[in-house]
């Protein structure tokens, strides 16, 4: 799964944009150029729109609009028409919110690629993301923090990491217990914001790469400020 995603990612140039851009940057009610990889491995291209509320992706091609559920798609992306930012999504099995004993496929937005994928998915506040009047009604709302739940793909399993210290750190510390905790202390990370999680997972992935491919990993910088500025294998995520 991860190898297949990586091959797809090599087709695109990803870049992080500054956090200071408008919160309605996603323009979710608009169509954007993109493509879907279906379960048959066929690639269909056209105008793409993702519906966070119904977890469905719409494709407009040759004058026809088709709707796809996560059970029909392996991967999709769209390119924001004005910023050029690429938004990649993958399909992964996860326990149903209604029945915790049942798994089905869901779309997850990919924020960071590596040994551990950093993912997010809109939560029950998703309608606020597409609310055009949000800036007037809720001017102080932090959409990234309030309207999304965050996850990581660890050992081929999707793990919710909203509570990072309880759900993520014990797993990450299995391989680098001292390094992970020392890194967190050195960067004065206490609140574990969405961006803090990205920084920690980037560090973890770099440590894993250092173990497996020392030459490649030597080129990575682990400083928090550097991570802000460096291109990360996810376009469209806005760091704090």
Residue pairs with C-beta under 8 A, 6 or more apart in sequence:
1 92
1 156
2 117
2 153
2 156
4 74
4 75
5 75
5 90
5 110
5 113
5 117
6 113
8 37
8 75
8 88
9 88
9 113
9 233
12 77
12 86
12 88
12 235
13 86
14 86
14 231
14 232
14 233
14 234
14 235
15 85
15 231
15 235
16 228
16 229
16 230
16 231
16 232
16 234
16 235
16 237
16 238
16 239
17 25
17 83
17 85
17 235
17 236
17 238
18 238
19 238
19 239
19 240
21 83
21 238
22 135
23 134
23 135
23 141
23 143
24 132
24 134
24 135
25 80
25 83
25 85
25 238
26 80
26 87
26 129
26 236
27 80
27 81
27 82
28 49
28 50
28 51
28 52
28 129
28 130
29 49
29 130
29 132
30 49
30 81
31 47
31 48
31 49
31 60
31 81
32 47
32 48
32 49
32 78
32 79
32 80
32 81
32 87
33 45
33 46
33 47
33 48
33 78
33 79
33 81
34 45
34 46
34 47
34 48
34 59
34 76
34 77
34 78
34 79
35 43
35 44
35 45
35 46
35 48
35 76
35 77
36 43
36 44
36 45
36 48
36 57
36 59
36 68
36 73
36 75
36 76
37 43
37 73
37 74
37 75
37 76
38 44
38 68
38 72
38 73
38 74
39 71
39 72
39 73
39 74
41 74
44 59
44 61
45 61
46 59
46 60
46 61
46 62
47 59
47 60
47 61
48 57
48 58
48 59
48 60
48 76
48 77
48 78
49 57
49 58
49 60
49 78
50 56
50 57
50 58
50 76
50 78
50 87
50 89
50 107
51 57
51 58
52 122
52 126
52 129
52 130
53 122
53 126
53 127
53 130
55 69
55 70
55 106
55 107
56 67
56 68
56 69
56 70
57 67
57 68
57 73
57 76
57 89
57 107
58 65
58 66
58 67
58 68
59 65
59 66
59 68
69 105
70 91
70 104
70 105
70 106
70 107
71 91
71 104
71 105
73 91
73 107
74 90
74 91
75 88
75 89
75 90
75 91
76 88
76 89
76 107
77 86
77 87
77 88
77 89
78 86
78 87
79 85
79 86
79 87
80 86
80 87
80 236
85 235
85 236
86 235
86 236
87 109
87 235
87 236
88 109
88 110
88 234
88 235
89 107
89 108
89 109
89 110
90 107
90 108
90 110
90 117
90 119
91 105
91 106
91 107
91 108
92 105
92 106
92 108
92 119
92 153
92 158
93 103
93 104
93 105
93 106
93 158
94 103
94 104
94 105
94 106
94 108
94 158
95 101
95 102
95 103
96 102
96 103
96 104
106 121
107 121
108 119
108 120
108 121
108 151
108 158
109 119
109 120
109 121
109 236
110 117
110 118
110 119
110 234
111 118
111 119
111 120
111 198
111 232
111 234
111 237
112 118
112 198
112 201
112 202
112 205
112 232
112 233
112 234
112 237
113 233
113 234
114 201
114 202
114 204
114 205
114 206
114 208
114 209
114 233
115 204
115 205
115 208
115 209
116 152
116 153
116 154
116 172
116 201
116 204
116 205
116 208
117 152
117 153
118 150
118 151
118 152
118 197
118 198
118 201
118 234
119 150
119 151
119 152
119 153
119 158
120 148
120 149
120 150
120 151
120 194
121 148
121 149
121 151
122 129
122 147
122 148
122 149
123 147
123 148
123 149
125 146
125 147
126 147
128 134
128 138
128 141
128 143
128 146
128 147
129 143
129 147
131 137
134 141
134 143
141 147
144 194
144 238
144 240
145 193
145 194
148 194
149 160
149 162
150 160
150 161
150 162
150 194
150 197
151 158
151 159
151 160
151 161
152 158
152 159
152 161
152 168
152 201
153 159
154 171
159 167
159 168
159 171
160 167
161 167
161 168
161 197
164 192
164 196
164 197
164 200
165 192
168 197
168 200
169 180
169 181
172 180
172 200
172 201
172 204
173 180
173 181
175 204
175 207
175 208
176 204
176 207
179 207
180 200
180 203
180 204
183 200
183 203
183 222
184 200
187 199
187 224
189 196
189 199
189 200
193 240
194 240
195 228
195 239
195 240
198 227
198 232
198 237
198 239
199 224
199 227
202 222
202 227
202 232
203 222
203 227
206 217
206 220
206 222
207 217
209 216
209 217
209 220
210 217
210 218
210 220
211 217
221 227
221 230
227 239
228 239
